[in-house]
Amino acid sequence: MSRAQFEERLFGVLRWIVIAFLAVITVMPFYYMLLLSLKPIDALLLDPGSLWVSTKDFTLSTYRDVLRSTDDGGQGFLKFLLNSALVSLGTVALTLLAAVPGAYAISRLKFFGHRQVSALFLAVYLFPATLLAVPLFVVFAKLHLSSSLVGLAIVYVAQTVPVAIYMLKNYLVTIPYSIEEAAALDGLSRLQTLRKVILPLALPSLMATGLYVFMIAWNEFLFALLFLAADPGKWTVPLGLAQLSNGVEVPKTVLMAGSVVLTIPVILLFFAAERMLTEGLTSGADKS
């Protein structure tokens, strides 16, 4: 066996070992969390280390307790899910609305300092969120938006627009200029070219950026706590989950059910978006 063949086989085996290891450390925590959410509390106390659930112990009562409204004795997570969805989807829409023109301008237009603008956008993340929390709360309180889902979405937009512009810019610079030149020859204005040509080609990047922004807004806790703590009816899922974790009388199985409820929408959205990322990148776009 030659050295090249030996190295090829060795690295082939090591690759699968690494993939299996990463899969285990990624899947096992979620699997155990899901497992605990399907057990009654007495079965968990009897055998906390069990890695499966028997048919006699299997129950969905934890999810009913988590999703049921507080008026019916539940934890009210259905309302929290709706609030989180409204804030996250609103954040994605507003972020992309602002980031697409900004990313296009940076990637296509020539102006003084255009190469340094991207770094300046990312410089926003040099400031810790705790440093910005109090000034933002004071400003939004004066605007009567301190206990509002709309105000929270605007705060998230201020955080997500810089990274969204950076992500979209890195994709837009890869689109050939010849495509825009062909569109100009067809009589399209720059705005029409952006809407009819560039955006369809940038759909994979838009999906990836939107998913990333959605995850940021869906999981954010600090600003949600600061803005919505006084109004439980407007809480998002992370706030509801924090309430469960701090409750002594709440069984850990119910806490795990709440964690699964928080995680599942992001996983489903990721797999739905993943299929769209690979479709129709540049088919038939360039006439040259």
RAGI-V949267 format. One record per residue. N is the residue number from 0. RES is the residue in one letter. PHI is phi in radians with two decimals (NA if undefined). Layout:
BEGIN
N:RES:PHI
N:RES:PHI
END
This chain:
BEGIN
0:M:NA
1:S:-1.33
2:R:-1.12
3:A:-1.13
4:Q:-1.16
5:F:-1.09
6:E:-1.14
7:E:-1.12
8:R:-1.21
9:L:-1.09
10:F:-1.21
11:G:-1.11
12:V:-1.21
13:L:-1.11
14:R:-1.08
15:W:-1.21
16:I:-1.13
17:V:-1.14
18:I:-1.07
19:A:-1.12
20:F:-1.11
21:L:-1.14
22:A:-1.13
23:V:-1.15
24:I:-1.23
25:T:-1.52
26:V:-1.45
27:M:-1.03
28:P:-1.03
29:F:-1.18
30:Y:-1.09
31:Y:-1.18
32:M:-1.09
33:L:-1.09
34:L:-1.08
35:L:-1.14
36:S:-1.26
37:L:-1.77
38:K:-1.95
39:P:-1.29
40:I:-1.13
41:D:-1.19
42:A:-1.17
43:L:-1.16
44:L:-1.19
45:L:-1.26
46:D:-2.53
47:P:-1.21
48:G:-1.62
49:S:-1.17
50:L:-1.80
51:W:-2.62
52:V:-2.15
53:S:-1.33
54:T:-1.10
55:K:-1.30
56:D:-1.63
57:F:-1.09
58:T:-2.63
59:L:-1.94
60:S:-1.13
61:T:-1.11
62:Y:-1.25
63:R:-1.11
64:D:-1.16
65:V:-1.20
66:L:-1.46
67:R:-1.12
68:S:-1.16
69:T:-1.15
70:D:-1.15
71:D:-1.70
72:G:1.58
73:G:-1.66
74:Q:-1.74
75:G:1.30
76:F:-1.24
77:L:-1.09
78:K:-1.18
79:F:-1.12
80:L:-1.08
81:L:-1.12
82:N:-1.08
83:S:-1.11
84:A:-1.12
85:L:-1.09
86:V:-1.15
87:S:-1.20
88:L:-1.16
89:G:-1.11
90:T:-1.12
91:V:-1.09
92:A:-1.09
93:L:-1.19
94:T:-1.13
95:L:-1.16
96:L:-1.07
97:A:-1.54
98:A:-1.38
99:V:-1.08
100:P:-1.09
101:G:-1.13
102:A:-1.15
103:Y:-1.13
104:A:-1.10
105:I:-1.21
106:S:-1.44
107:R:-2.03
108:L:-1.51
109:K:-1.79
110:F:-2.62
111:F:-1.11
112:G:1.40
113:H:-1.15
114:R:-1.30
115:Q:-1.61
116:V:-1.12
117:S:-1.04
118:A:-1.13
119:L:-1.17
120:F:-1.07
121:L:-1.23
122:A:-1.12
123:V:-1.01
124:Y:-1.40
125:L:-1.28
126:F:-1.60
127:P:-1.15
128:A:-1.07
129:T:-1.14
130:L:-1.26
131:L:-1.57
132:A:-1.10
133:V:-1.15
134:P:-1.02
135:L:-1.12
136:F:-1.13
137:V:-1.12
138:V:-1.11
139:F:-1.26
140:A:-1.15
141:K:-1.20
142:L:-1.57
143:H:1.04
144:L:-2.12
145:S:-1.28
146:S:-2.09
147:S:-2.26
148:L:-1.15
149:V:-1.12
150:G:-1.07
151:L:-1.13
152:A:-1.11
153:I:-1.13
154:V:-1.08
155:Y:-1.12
156:V:-1.08
157:A:-1.06
158:Q:-1.49
159:T:-1.65
160:V:-1.04
161:P:-1.02
162:V:-1.22
163:A:-1.16
164:I:-1.10
165:Y:-1.11
166:M:-1.14
167:L:-1.20
168:K:-1.09
169:N:-1.13
170:Y:-1.50
171:L:-1.11
172:V:-1.20
173:T:-1.47
174:I:-1.37
175:P:-1.07
176:Y:-1.13
177:S:-1.07
178:I:-1.15
179:E:-1.22
180:E:-1.12
181:A:-1.12
182:A:-1.16
183:A:-1.14
184:L:-1.13
185:D:-1.41
186:G:1.60
187:L:-1.44
188:S:-1.32
189:R:-1.12
190:L:-1.15
191:Q:-1.15
192:T:-1.12
193:L:-1.10
194:R:-1.35
195:K:-1.68
196:V:-2.05
197:I:-1.20
198:L:-1.08
199:P:-1.05
200:L:-1.22
201:A:-1.56
202:L:-0.97
203:P:-1.02
204:S:-1.18
205:L:-1.08
206:M:-1.13
207:A:-1.12
208:T:-1.16
209:G:-1.06
210:L:-1.13
211:Y:-1.13
212:V:-1.12
213:F:-1.05
214:M:-1.14
215:I:-1.09
216:A:-1.20
217:W:-1.17
218:N:-1.73
219:E:-1.13
220:F:-2.11
221:L:-1.05
222:F:-1.22
223:A:-1.11
224:L:-1.14
225:L:-1.17
226:F:-1.55
227:L:-2.04
228:A:-1.04
229:A:-1.39
230:D:-2.27
231:P:-1.01
232:G:-1.19
233:K:-1.95
234:W:-1.09
235:T:-1.66
236:V:-1.07
237:P:-1.01
238:L:-1.17
239:G:-1.10
240:L:-1.19
241:A:-1.12
242:Q:-1.10
243:L:-1.13
244:S:-1.19
245:N:-1.58
246:G:-1.51
247:V:-1.20
248:E:-1.44
249:V:-1.54
250:P:-1.08
251:K:-1.15
252:T:-1.14
253:V:-1.19
254:L:-1.08
255:M:-1.14
256:A:-1.09
257:G:-1.11
258:S:-1.15
259:V:-1.13
260:V:-1.07
261:L:-1.21
262:T:-1.52
263:I:-1.00
264:P:-1.02
265:V:-1.18
266:I:-1.12
267:L:-1.10
268:L:-1.14
269:F:-1.11
270:F:-1.17
271:A:-1.17
272:A:-1.30
273:E:-1.06
274:R:-1.16
275:M:-1.39
276:L:-1.21
277:T:-1.77
278:E:-1.78
279:G:0.96
280:L:-1.22
281:T:-2.39
282:S:-1.14
283:G:1.25
284:A:-1.46
285:D:-1.61
286:K:-1.56
287:S:-1.25
END
